[in-house]
């Protein structure tokens, strides 16, 4: 993530709308904008482990292993 990313990471939509219900996960970020130390303190703004991130791969979300290979689009479905 570049240094153009605000250290807070997220901005409010309208005042404090959705701060208690919105979930924003981060995984595997690197670079100047990746430091989570100054991120907003919303309950839903958090990092995730590699094991947790595995649930959000293209393969899991879109069941892509059932159709992407058939149409010739390579994908591993892995988190690195």
N, C-alpha and C positions, 0 to 999 in steps of 0.2 A: 504494500500500500504506500502510495506516495505521501510526501509531506504536506500535500494539499488537503489531506483528510484531517478534519478538525479533531483534536484530541478527545473531545467529548463523544465523537463517533456518530451521534444521532441528534436530530433537532426535533422539537415538538411540532406536531402538525398544526394545531390551534391551541394555544395556551397549554393545558396539560392533557389534552384529549388523547386517550388510549395509552397513557403511560402505565396504567395498572393492568392493561389487558394485552398490549402488543408484546410479541416475543421476537427478539432480534438476537440470533446466535452468531458467533464468530468462531471460525476454526482455521488454524494453520496460517494466519496472516503473518506476513513478514515485511520489513521495510520501515521507513521513518514514521508512517502513519499507523503502524500496527500496535503501538504501546497501549494496552488497555488500562493502564494506571489512572488515566484521567477521564475514562468513559463515564457517561451518565450513570446515575445510581438507580435507574428504574429496575423494578423487580424482574422484568423480562429481558433486560440487556445483559447477556452473559456469554461466556466462552463455552466451548464444548470439547470433550475429549475425542480422540480418534474413534473410539468405540461408539460414541454417540453419533458422530458424523456419518458413520457407516449407514445409518438409517435414512440418510438424505442423498444417497447417490442417484444418478440418473437411472440406473438399473432398478433400484427399489421404488423410486417415485413414479416412474413411467412404465415400469415393467419392460424396459427397453430390450432386455435380453430376448424377449419374445418377438421383436420385430426389427430392431436396428440391424442385427446381423443378417437377417433375411434380405434387407434392401442394400446391403453392402456398406453400411456405416460402422466402422470399427469403434468399439467402446469397451473399456475395461470394467467400469462400474466400481472402481476402487478409489479409496482415499489415500493420498500420499502424504 
